[in-house]
Amino acid sequence: MTGSNRRSISLLVFSLGLTCGTLYAQPQVKHGLHYATAATVWDEAMPLGNGLLGALVWGDGKPLRISLDRTDLWDLRPVPQFHTEDYSYRTMRQWVKEGRIEDLHRLYDDPYGNPGPTKIPAGRIELTIGEKVFESASLDLAGAQATVNFKDKTRLRVFVHATEPVGAIQIKSGETLEVKLLAPPFAGEVTDEAGPGKISAGDLASLRYKAPVQRQGDNWTGYLQEGWGGFKFAVAVAWKTAGNKWLAVWSVTTSNESPAPLRTAREICAKALDAGFDQLQVSHQTWWDSYWSKSSVRVPNLIIERQWYLEMYKFGAAARADTPPVTLQGPWTADNMKIPPWKGDYHHDLNTELSYWPAYSGNQLDGALGFVNWLWQTKETAKAWTKRFFDLPGLNVPMTADLNQEQIGGWHQYTHSATTAAWLAHHFYLHWRYSMDSDFMRDRAYPWLREASVFLEAVTEKGPDGKRTLPLSSSPEINDNRLNAWFATITNYDLALIRWTFETTAGLADDLGKTDDARRWRALLAEMGEFAIDQQSRRMLVARDYPLAASHRHFSHLMAIHPLGIIRWENGPDDQAIIEASLADLDEKGTSWWTGYSFSWLANLAARARDGEKAERALELFSAAFCLRSSFHCNGDQSGKGYSNFRYRPFTLEGNFAAAAGLQEMLLQSYSGTIRIFPAIPPAWKDVSFSTLRAEGAFLITAERAAGVTERVEITSEKGGLCRIENPFGPAGYEIAGAESTDFEERNGEFAIMTRPGQKVTLIRKGR
C-alpha cells in the first residue's frame, strides 16, 4: 500500500506481557450474586440454565425451592379468530379507514387474552432441610453454580449442566431431608380467568389441562403432564447418598423427543446419578471456561462492570445455537401459578432483537445462531402467514409469535406490522458481518433479505409525490393501540427499516455477483422518501409533522440512528446535528414513561453519539432502579426515586442484554466499516481494558487504556481481509508488530491493514 503521511514501522519482536484477556477472562467473585437474606419470591431467585433447561433457586431451606423450566414447553393451540374470513390485511385497512376501532380490537387485539398459545413452566422441586437456619446464598458466575449456606456450616450446591439436559444438587448426608416435586397447577381452581388487557392473561388453571399423572418409587419421584393437543412433558427427580454427600438430579423431557417422556427423564437421571456430582461438574465447568474465555471487560465503574458480567452470564445460560431462542423470560418462566407476563412469547417489535445485541461485539456468535437458525427453520410458517394475511409474495413475520412462529395477537398496529421481517433481517446481516461466514451470507442472509425485500416492494404503494409509502404505518408503541397509532404518512420506524433492507439487499447482491438484483433493489430504494426531520431543531420526528409528543418507552423513531446506523456520527456535521437534537429531545421529554430497556437503549444511542457520560448514567440507572437483586430487568422503577411512573415488576430479558451491548458500544464500534477503540469513554474513566471483543469483518480486538491514554491494541484477523481502524493513539507515535510495511497504510487518521486469516497485529503507543 502507498499513501500520504506514512510513518515508519518497526517490525519488532518484543515481550507483550500478560494481556487483560489472560488476566481477567473469568468473572470474579464480586461480579456474582450474594444474598444475606433468602429470596422469598421467584423473580429474586438465582438463575441457572443451559438454553434448554432453566432453574431458579430461592427459599431459606424451609423449604428451598428450585423452579423448573424447559424452553420448548408451550401450549400451541391455534387462535381461532385468525382463521376467519375477516382476518386479512384488506379488512384491517378497511376498518382503519372506517374508524372501526372496536372491531379491530375484537379481531386482532383481544385474542391475545386467550389462555393459549403461551409458554408454560415445568414445575418446582421443594427441599425441606431439617431445622437448618439460612445464612447466605450466592451465584458463582464463573462456575454457573448456586450455593446456599446454613449457619451450622451445611452447604447446598446446585447447577444446571452446561450441555446435558440435567440439573444436580449436592448437600451433606445425614440430614432430615424431605423432597417434594410440585407440578404447575394446570388443573387447579381458576380464581383469575384468562382475558384481554392483562399483562398476565390469568391463572395457569385457565388452560384447563388434566391433572398430572404422578409416580414415585425408592429414591425417585416424577410426573407426566398432558397439555394441549396431546403434547406431554415429564419431570423426574432421583437421589442417592454417596459417601458423606446426598446427591439429587432432575430432568425434564417431552413427547416431541420420546414416546415415553417420564421413562426417558428417569433414564437421564439414572445416568447422571451414576456419573456423580463431581464428574458432572467437570464437564459443566469446561464449557463455562470456554464461554468466559471469549471476551472480558474492565472498567472503573464497578456497577456497570458487574452488570455486564451478570448479563453475559444470563446470555450464556439462555442462548445456545441448538436450543429455542430467548423468549421474554428465556428459560425462567414465572413460578407464580399464572400464565407468564405477555405469554412469555416472542415479541419482535423490540424484545427478541435487543436480547441478541450483545452477542456480536461480545464475541458470542454461537448464542446468536440459535436465533437466526430458528428464524430460518420457521420461515415457511411465516411465509404462509404472509400469504394468508397480506395475500402478498415474499416474507414477513408476525410480531408476536409462539414457538412455531405462528401469530398470537396483541395490539394490531404492531403485531401485524409490515416491517417485522426487516428488523429480523438485521440479525442475519449482523451475523454475516461479524462472522464473515460466506456460506451463511449466500445461503441464509441474502435469501432472507431478498424475500423480505420482495414483500416490502409488494406492500408499499406510490403516493401522490411519486414516493413509495405504506398504506398502514405505525411506530411501536406510539399511541398504544388507539386509532391514531396508524399515521397518515410513513413513520421513521417503517421508513428506516425499508430503506435499510433495500440498501443492504442490494449490497449483498453485489457481493454475490447478482447485478440485476442489486439494480432492482437500488431502484426501489431511490423511490423511498427521506426521513421526517424537524428542519429547525434537526430532531427526528415520529412521522412527517408529528414530533414525539411526550416521554415514551420505545425509541422506534430513532431506528435510523441505532441499531441500523443509517444516520451516523461518522457521516459528519449534518448527521451529528440530527443525533444530538434527537437525544436532546429525549432529555426534554424526560423518563417518566420509560421502562428499564429504555435506559439500556439510550446507552447504545449515546455511545453512537460519542457521549460516554450519558451512556454511563443510563447504564447506572438501569442497574440501580430497574433490576431486581437477582439482576433480572423488571421493567418498572423499583427505586422509589421517580425515574419512571411505571412501578410494576414483570420480568423480561431484553433490557438486561441491551445493557451489556451498551457497554460494548462504549468500548468498541465497527458498524461504519472502521473500527473505533474506546469511542465513548467518559473522561473520568482513565483505566479501561477489554479482551477479544469482536468487530465487523471478523476481527477480534483486545485493547488497554491507562491514565486516560490508549496504550495497546491487538487485532486478530479470523478470516483475513482489509482491517480499517481509527488511529487509537491520536498524535502520539506508535509501533506495530505482526504486519509487513507493504500491508500497512495510514491516511487521515485511519490505519488500513491488509491481513491474512489467523494473523495477529499489535499496535503499541511509543514511549509506553
Buried (B, 14 or more C-beta within 10 A) or exposed (E): BEEEEEBEBEEEEEEEEEBBBEEBBBBEEEBBBEBEEBBEEBBBBBBBBBBBBBBBBBBBBBBBBBBBBBBBBBBBBBBEBBEEEBBBBEBBEEBBEEEBBEBBBBBBBBBBBBBBBBBBBBBBBBBBBBEBEBBBBBBBBBBBBBBBBBEEEBBBBBBBBBBBBBBBBBBBBEBEBEBEBBBBBBBBEBEBEBBBEBEBBBBBBBBEBEEBBEBEEEEBBBBBBBBBEEBBBBBBBBBBEEEEBBBBBBBBBBBEEBEBBBBBBBBBBBBBBEBBBEEBBEEBBEBBBEBBBBBBBBBEBEBBBBBBBBBBBBBBBBBBBEBBBBBBBBBBBBBBBBBBBBBBBBBBBBBBBBBBBBBBBBBBBBBBBBBBBBBBEBBEBBBEBBBBBBEBBBBBBBBBBBBEBBBBBBBBBBBBBBBBBBBBBBBBBBBBBBBBBEEBBBEBBBBBBBBBBBBBBBBBEEBEEEBBBBBBBBBBBBBEBEEEBBBEBBBBBBBBBBBBBBBBBBBBBBBBEBEEBBEBBBEBBEBBBEBBBBEEBBBBBBBBEBBBEEBBBBBBBBBBBBBBBBBBBBBEEEBBBBBBBBBEBBEEBEBBBBBBBBBBBBBBBBBBBBBBBBBBBBBBBBBBBBBBBBBBBBBBBBEEEEBBEBEEBBBBBBBBBBBBBBBBBBBBBBBBEBBBBBBBBBEEBEEBBBBBBBBBBBBBBBBBBBEEBBBBBBBBBBBBBEBBBBBBBEEBEBBBBBBEBEBBBBEEEBBBBBBEEEBBBBBBBEEE
